[in-house]
Amino acid sequence: MMVGGRSDLAGGANHPTMPKHNTLPGSRKRWALNQRELAHLVGVSISMISRYERGAFPPGARAVLALEVIFGRSGRHLFPHVYTEVQDEVMRRAANLDRTLLGKDDAVSERKRQLLREMTKRGGLTTSV
């Protein structure tokens, strides 16, 4: 959590130039689907599928879940750059929450710190708590 006055929750991996690579085009082609067919299955326009594949527009929750149903692969796998961006944003907010808990030793604050430690473990970050 707090290390040398700085919370280590504030972003495990800094990605100043996050590549927009995703595995959606390969997954689509593996199953011989064209963009029109995939758009129909997902319930979005062909142009949205194209944007998702180029990394020009992040898919919404419904589209990600539809793609998981279709391909049996998690959104984290299909769109690793989006996952990493979201993870970094959430961990920055978690660091802010961590700072608000400094000096508090009640049960509720400890429960929140436990959640923050679990988030840190899942994110592959180190913690000093």
C-alpha positions as CSV (number, residue, x, y, z in Angstrom):
1,M,0.0,0.0,0.0
2,M,2.0,3.0,1.2
3,V,5.7,2.9,0.3
4,G,8.0,5.8,1.0
5,G,5.0,8.2,1.1
6,R,3.8,6.9,-2.2
7,S,1.1,4.2,-2.7
8,D,2.2,1.3,-4.8
9,L,-1.4,0.9,-5.9
10,A,-1.0,3.9,-8.3
11,G,-0.4,1.9,-11.4
12,G,1.5,-1.3,-11.8
13,A,2.6,-0.8,-15.4
14,N,3.0,2.6,-16.9
15,H,2.1,2.6,-20.5
16,P,2.7,6.0,-22.1
17,T,2.0,4.7,-25.5
18,M,-0.4,1.8,-25.1
19,P,-0.5,-0.3,-28.3
20,K,-4.1,-0.8,-29.6
21,H,-3.5,-4.4,-30.5
22,N,-6.3,-6.8,-29.8
23,T,-7.0,-10.4,-30.7
24,L,-10.5,-9.8,-32.1
25,P,-9.5,-9.9,-35.8
26,G,-7.7,-13.2,-35.4
27,S,-10.6,-14.7,-33.4
28,R,-13.1,-13.6,-36.1
29,K,-11.0,-15.0,-38.9
30,R,-10.3,-18.2,-37.0
31,W,-14.0,-18.9,-37.2
32,A,-14.3,-17.7,-40.8
33,L,-16.6,-14.9,-39.9
34,N,-16.7,-11.6,-41.8
35,Q,-17.3,-8.3,-40.1
36,R,-20.9,-8.2,-41.1
37,E,-21.6,-11.6,-39.6
38,L,-19.8,-10.8,-36.4
39,A,-21.6,-7.4,-36.2
40,H,-24.9,-9.3,-36.5
41,L,-24.0,-11.7,-33.7
42,V,-22.8,-9.0,-31.4
43,G,-25.7,-6.7,-32.2
44,V,-23.6,-3.7,-33.4
45,S,-22.9,-2.1,-36.7
46,I,-20.1,-3.3,-39.1
47,S,-18.3,0.0,-38.5
48,M,-18.2,-0.7,-34.8
49,I,-16.6,-4.1,-35.3
50,S,-14.1,-2.3,-37.5
51,R,-13.4,0.3,-34.8
52,Y,-13.0,-2.4,-32.2
53,E,-10.6,-4.3,-34.4
54,R,-8.5,-1.2,-35.1
55,G,-8.5,-0.2,-31.4
56,A,-10.1,3.1,-32.4
57,F,-13.0,2.6,-30.0
58,P,-13.2,0.5,-26.9
59,P,-16.2,-1.9,-26.8
60,G,-18.9,-1.4,-24.2
61,A,-19.8,-4.1,-21.6
62,R,-22.6,-5.6,-23.7
63,A,-20.3,-6.0,-26.7
64,V,-17.5,-7.5,-24.6
65,L,-19.9,-10.0,-23.0
66,A,-21.4,-10.9,-26.5
67,L,-17.9,-11.5,-27.8
68,E,-17.1,-13.7,-24.8
69,V,-20.3,-15.7,-25.6
70,I,-19.3,-16.0,-29.2
71,F,-15.6,-16.8,-28.9
72,G,-15.3,-18.2,-25.4
73,R,-12.5,-15.8,-24.6
74,S,-12.5,-13.1,-21.9
75,G,-12.6,-9.4,-22.7
76,R,-9.2,-9.2,-21.0
77,H,-7.8,-11.6,-23.6
78,L,-9.6,-10.1,-26.6
79,F,-8.8,-6.5,-25.7
80,P,-5.6,-6.5,-23.5
81,H,-4.9,-2.8,-24.1
82,V,-8.3,-1.8,-22.9
83,Y,-7.9,-4.0,-19.8
84,T,-4.6,-2.5,-19.0
85,E,-5.9,1.0,-19.4
86,V,-8.8,0.3,-17.1
87,Q,-6.6,-1.5,-14.6
88,D,-4.3,1.5,-14.4
89,E,-7.2,3.9,-13.9
90,V,-8.8,1.8,-11.2
91,M,-5.4,1.3,-9.4
92,R,-4.9,5.1,-9.4
93,R,-8.3,5.5,-7.7
94,A,-7.5,2.7,-5.3
95,A,-4.3,4.6,-4.3
96,N,-6.4,7.6,-3.5
97,L,-8.7,5.5,-1.4
98,D,-5.7,3.9,0.3
99,R,-4.5,7.4,1.3
100,T,-7.8,8.3,2.9
101,L,-7.4,5.2,5.2
102,L,-4.1,6.3,6.7
103,G,-4.3,6.4,10.5
104,K,-7.7,4.6,10.6
105,D,-7.7,1.3,12.4
106,D,-11.4,0.5,12.6
107,A,-12.9,-2.7,11.2
108,V,-14.5,-1.0,8.2
109,S,-11.2,0.6,7.2
110,E,-9.3,-2.7,7.6
111,R,-11.9,-4.4,5.4
112,K,-11.3,-1.8,2.7
113,R,-7.5,-2.3,3.1
114,Q,-8.0,-6.0,2.6
115,L,-9.9,-5.4,-0.7
116,L,-7.0,-3.1,-1.8
117,R,-4.5,-5.8,-1.0
118,E,-6.5,-8.3,-3.0
119,M,-6.7,-5.9,-5.9
120,T,-2.9,-5.4,-5.7
121,K,-2.3,-9.2,-5.8
122,R,-4.6,-9.7,-8.8
123,G,-2.8,-6.8,-10.6
124,G,0.6,-8.4,-10.0
125,L,1.8,-5.4,-8.0
126,T,3.8,-5.5,-4.8
127,T,2.5,-4.3,-1.5
128,S,4.1,-3.5,1.9
129,V,1.0,-4.1,3.9
